[in-house]
Amino acid sequence: MLCRYVECSKTMGTEGFKDLGAVERAARAFRRLHTCGHSFRSRFELFEQIDNYLGVIKKLEAPIPDGYAEVQREAEVVRNALDAHELPFAPCHCDPLAENFLDVGDRMFIVDFEYSGNNDPMWDLGDLSVEAEFDEQQDEVFLNAYFDGTPPAFEAGRMVMYKAMCDLLWTLWGVVQFANDNPAEDFWAYSVNRLDRCRALMSNDAFPQQLEAVRRGPR
């Protein structure tokens, strides 16, 4: 709907973000949003949403993918690490699918702010990394472009925590869609895939060091 108003724009996707220049442009677009000096009326509460989805799932008596309880216990450790410090909140998109970016070659535009709210900016970075399936090189370029250099360990660590929590949140969202017989796609397979990806990231050898950086806080 908006493409016609942004001359020569291209709707992004996973393939489009293999261009590292596009990754840098997305980082700068996020930076413009996060530092614009304004705020939204609402606030995105990650763990409150996770708790709400768990409540809905319990009410629906819906099944949860195998291994969820173990991942949830590990997620509580992440939650405690994040809650230990006052986090910088800013206006955030909060649902940055790759397709919510329009690229014109020298600048990236972000569209579809339906789920927007004040949030930790590192959520936006972690979420896009997951949705656009960034690899380690893309993550490095993304963070370096956002911070104009090497990111502080506290910020980089939070991005990784949110990558895991993003998949955990959408695992539960997918279960709700499955329980409500949403015909759009196979939401059970979607939820299982999301949980597997969350588990894999939290099992990565680097994850404990990144978690410790978040526990330590800003330096």
Phi and psi in degrees as a GROMACS rama.xvg file:
@    title "Ramachandran Plot"
@    xaxis  label "Phi"
@    yaxis  label "Psi"
@TYPE xy
-95.2482  -17.3899  LEU-2
-54.4802  -37.6779  CYS-3
-65.2788  -19.4769  ARG-4
-95.6184  -9.29343  TYR-5
-113.142  101.615  VAL-6
-60.2685  133.839  GLU-7
60.6825  27.8981  CYS-8
-84.6335  154.193  SER-9
-126.798  127.138  LYS-10
-71.0509  129.122  THR-11
-80.6274  164.366  MET-12
-157.654  -175.673  GLY-13
-56.9888  -43.6863  THR-14
-64.3525  -41.6785  GLU-15
-60.7245  -32.7707  GLY-16
-81.1367  0.387449  PHE-17
-70.5749  -17.4069  LYS-18
-76.2447  112.147  ASP-19
-64.5103  -25.0774  LEU-20
-63.8631  -38.0447  GLY-21
-65.9394  -38.3774  ALA-22
-59.7459  -44.4108  VAL-23
-63.9085  -41.3799  GLU-24
-64.8198  -37.4488  ARG-25
-64.7081  -39.8961  ALA-26
-61.2571  -43.4016  ALA-27
-67.6463  -34.4507  ARG-28
-64.1774  -42.3052  ALA-29
-62.7361  -41.5584  PHE-30
-61.8826  -40.4102  ARG-31
-62.1357  -42.3435  ARG-32
-64.9608  -49.0114  LEU-33
-69.1555  -23.9978  HIS-34
-111.587  19.6279  THR-35
-71.0069  -16.1445  CYS-36
88.7548  -1.3982  GLY-37
-106.318  176.132  HIS-38
-145.406  160.153  SER-39
-90.3372  164.902  PHE-40
-76.6151  -28.698  ARG-41
-100.923  167.56  SER-42
-130.099  133.563  ARG-43
-85.977  117.197  PHE-44
-112.395  98.643  GLU-45
-55.3044  -58.138  LEU-46
-74.067  -26.0967  PHE-47
-64.6135  -40.2132  GLU-48
-66.5416  -40.6605  GLN-49
-59.6748  -46.2047  ILE-50
-62.0725  -39.619  ASP-51
-64.0809  -43.7078  ASN-52
-63.4776  -39.7152  TYR-53
-61.3894  -38.0491  LEU-54
-64.9281  -41.8976  GLY-55
-64.3337  -43.2061  VAL-56
-62.308  -40.9902  ILE-57
-63.2182  -42.4563  LYS-58
-64.3783  -38.2599  LYS-59
-79.0137  -8.98527  LEU-60
54.4927  43.0172  GLU-61
-88.8825  150.039  ALA-62
-73.5434  156.43  PRO-63
-123.129  141.022  ILE-64
-53.4723  146.342  PRO-65
-55.6975  138.102  ASP-66
89.3118  -0.590967  GLY-67
-62.7034  -42.15  TYR-68
-58.6178  -40.5971  ALA-69
-64.5407  -43.9386  GLU-70
-64.6531  -38.3757  VAL-71
-62.1386  -38.6502  GLN-72
-63.2473  -40.8006  ARG-73
-67.9956  -33.5461  GLU-74
-65.7984  -30.767  ALA-75
-65.0139  -32.222  GLU-76
-66.017  -42.196  VAL-77
-62.9168  -44.1175  VAL-78
-57.9449  -45.0017  ARG-79
-63.8105  -38.9287  ASN-80
-64.8968  -42.4213  ALA-81
-68.5304  -39.5343  LEU-82
-73.2914  -12.5398  ASP-83
-73.1388  -12.7502  ALA-84
-133.043  150.431  HIS-85
-74.5591  115.741  GLU-86
-91.1447  146.96  LEU-87
-77.4401  113.284  PRO-88
-95.125  145.495  PHE-89
-152.272  166.926  ALA-90
-65.0967  125.097  PRO-91
-129.292  155.383  CYS-92
-73.8885  -46.1668  HIS-93
76.7419  -10.1523  CYS-94
-142.28  56.3571  ASP-95
-82.097  71.1527  PRO-96
-60.661  152.513  LEU-97
-57.0749  -35.1122  ALA-98
-72.6001  -7.46023  GLU-99
-88.7891  14.6709  ASN-100
-118.857  134.294  PHE-101
-113.725  124.914  LEU-102
-107.823  131.415  ASP-103
-112.918  10.5761  VAL-104
100.401  -37.9985  GLY-105
-120.938  -1.26568  ASP-106
-158.442  148.127  ARG-107
-112.606  137.308  MET-108
-111.39  141.998  PHE-109
-106.654  132.729  ILE-110
-126.117  170.781  VAL-111
66.9912  79.0106  ASP-112
-98.3132  30.4808  PHE-113
-58.6361  -36.7859  GLU-114
-102.68  13.8318  TYR-115
-65.906  158.523  SER-116
177.601  170.055  GLY-117
-71.3436  133.374  ASN-118
-160.845  170.207  ASN-119
-67.3965  121.912  ASP-120
-55.072  -27.6918  PRO-121
-67.3444  -18.1422  MET-122
-61.9524  -46.9361  TRP-123
-58.2514  -43.5318  ASP-124
-66.0727  -45.4711  LEU-125
-64.1631  -40.0134  GLY-126
-65.5317  -46.3957  ASP-127
-63.686  -38.9986  LEU-128
-56.85  -41.4791  SER-129
-70.1242  -49.3136  VAL-130
-67.5279  -34.8119  GLU-131
-92.7885  3.64436  ALA-132
57.2641  49.5694  GLU-133
-65.6798  144.578  PHE-134
-96.081  -175.013  ASP-135
-61.4527  -39.1478  GLU-136
-65.8499  -43.4243  GLN-137
-62.98  -41.7306  GLN-138
-60.1531  -42.1728  ASP-139
-64.0535  -46.7096  GLU-140
-62.1845  -41.7799  VAL-141
-59.3257  -51.7795  PHE-142
-66.7296  -43.0042  LEU-143
-63.0202  -37.9734  ASN-144
-69.5631  -38.8142  ALA-145
-65.7869  -41.0402  TYR-146
-97.2785  2.56517  PHE-147
56.1776  39.3022  ASP-148
148.733  -167.176  GLY-149
-64.0037  126.619  THR-150
-74.5022  147.394  PRO-151
-59.707  147.871  PRO-152
-60.3778  -35.0724  ALA-153
-62.9759  -44.133  PHE-154
-70.3693  -45.6081  GLU-155
-62.1103  -38.8147  ALA-156
-64.6772  -41.2458  GLY-157
-63.2655  -39.0889  ARG-158
-57.1938  -44.0819  MET-159
-66.2704  -40.5215  VAL-160
-58.8278  -42.377  MET-161
-71.4423  -28.4962  TYR-162
-59.1158  -45.1527  LYS-163
-67.0955  -45.4398  ALA-164
-68.8441  -28.8585  MET-165
-60.2377  -49.1781  CYS-166
-64.8407  -34.8418  ASP-167
-65.9257  -45.1101  LEU-168
-60.0035  -47.2478  LEU-169
-75.2899  -18.1561  TRP-170
-58.7282  -49.1004  THR-171
-68.9978  -39.6872  LEU-172
-58.9053  -43.1356  TRP-173
-63.2016  -37.6402  GLY-174
-62.5026  -41.1894  VAL-175
-62.111  -42.7965  VAL-176
-62.5133  -41.9886  GLN-177
-61.1807  -46.3471  PHE-178
-64.6462  -29.5889  ALA-179
-91.3461  10.2634  ASN-180
58.1105  38.9609  ASP-181
-65.0743  120.735  ASN-182
-85.809  2.90137  PRO-183
-61.1736  -36.8281  ALA-184
-163.387  -177.391  GLU-185
-81.2568  91.1719  ASP-186
-75.1314  -19.9577  PHE-187
-68.2693  -46.3855  TRP-188
-62.6741  -38.164  ALA-189
-58.6501  -47.2981  TYR-190
-66.3617  -42.6289  SER-191
-61.3372  -42.6767  VAL-192
-63.5447  -42.9379  ASN-193
-62.2299  -43.8742  ARG-194
-66.1938  -41.4669  LEU-195
-60.6494  -40.0831  ASP-196
-68.6689  -39.9211  ARG-197
-61.2677  -46.1436  CYS-198
-61.954  -41.1561  ARG-199
-63.9549  -42.1454  ALA-200
-65.9511  -42.0846  LEU-201
-71.902  -15.2813  MET-202
-93.7367  -4.69043  SER-203
-63.3827  142.909  ASN-204
-59.1925  -28.6355  ASP-205
-82.9078  -14.6634  ALA-206
-61.2393  -42.6899  PHE-207
-60.1294  -38.6592  PRO-208
-67.4399  -37.947  GLN-209
-68.6801  -37.9338  GLN-210
-64.8581  -40.8144  LEU-211
-64.0381  -36.5903  GLU-212
-62.4581  -35.7444  ALA-213
-71.7642  -41.0582  VAL-214
-59.3504  -42.1472  ARG-215
-66.0393  -33.4579  ARG-216
87.2446  -174.614  GLY-217
-66.61  144.432  PRO-218
